[in-house]
Amino acid sequence: MAGMPDSTSIPIVTFGTLYPYLNEALAQRFAIHAVAADADLDALPDAVREARALVSFGTVGAPAAIMDALPRLEMIGLFSVGYDKVDVHHAQARGIRVTNTPDVLTDDVADLAVGLLYATVRNIAANDRMVRAGEWAQGVRPALCRRVTGKRIGILGLGRIGRAIARRLEPVAGEILYHSRRAVVDAAYRYVADPLDFARASDVIIVATSGGPETRGLVDAAMLDALGPEGFIVNISRGSVIDEDALVAALAERRIAGAGLDVFVDEPHVPEALIAMHQVVLQPHQGSATVETRKAMADLVLANLDAWAAGEPLLTPVV
């Protein structure tokens, strides 16, 4: 690693399971201490408590407890664009820098959102199960589905990923509209300030907003009712953005037509009611899960850590 500072003696913690390529690269750069996400933080060895940096996956993050267990912690490198599992306020109070991996996963997450849209509206997963079960050969005919072309597509959160989704759907959408806390200055799409008006105006809602306390339960029973019995919802953001109990009830009572979900409130646990529903397409949080993007994410984590170890500006700081 020519040109890099000698950082192999710097102790860092890997918190929870990481991508193997990232683990290997970290081990070449730093003195690694692996800590399980459910470890007893009061029982960490002294050598671990000396760690100056922490790396974790977005679904694990870094709660205040792990920061307090590492008194010399200076930096958190997050293998994710979302940082809702990091206690950012606590990090700021401690003077701990936090980085994430924006931009590199935008296209893959947007691709999955569009894939889930088509799979849900066109009954692709349900029809696949029917064929595999031999029902088609036995004379069963699938129910007619809806079309995607001409639909009014509502994007909830017009950030990097929301914009990428909108661009992909421009050729087929009847209209693209969006809702966020405020209008996006240079957006070419219709802004709807009231969330219920936004839902009423949409045939499909694609949830692309960030997670965290500010958006927890943003999609509630009232919003699902406003979407209506012919409406669909796709979520590639965070499970917490949708009131999951309200979603299950709306689907069970046919108050909305279907859902395509990549994220859930208590991952990897998915409500049995959702698993049993044929009008729901489920994914195991696969938005960024391509070989190319996971490597790019890992490289960005490493680049931030290299910059930190060298005393240089961080590439993608959150705080």
Secondary structure, 3 states (H helix, E strand, C coil): CCCCCCCCCCEEEEECCCCHHHHHHHHHHCEEEEECCCCCHHHCCHHHHCCCEEEEECCCCECHHHHHHCCCCCEEEEECCCCCCECHHHHHHHCCEEECCCCCCHHHHHHHHHHHHHHHHCCHHHHHHHHHCCCCCCCCCCCCCCCCCCCEEEEECCCHHHHHHHHHHCCCCCEEEEECCCCCCCCCCEECCCHHHHHHHCCEEEECCCCCHHHCCCECHHHHHHHCCCCEEEECCCHHHECHHHHHHHHHCCCCCEEEECCCCECCECCHHHHCCCCEEECCCCCCCCHHHHHHHHHHHHHHHHHHHCCCCCCCECC
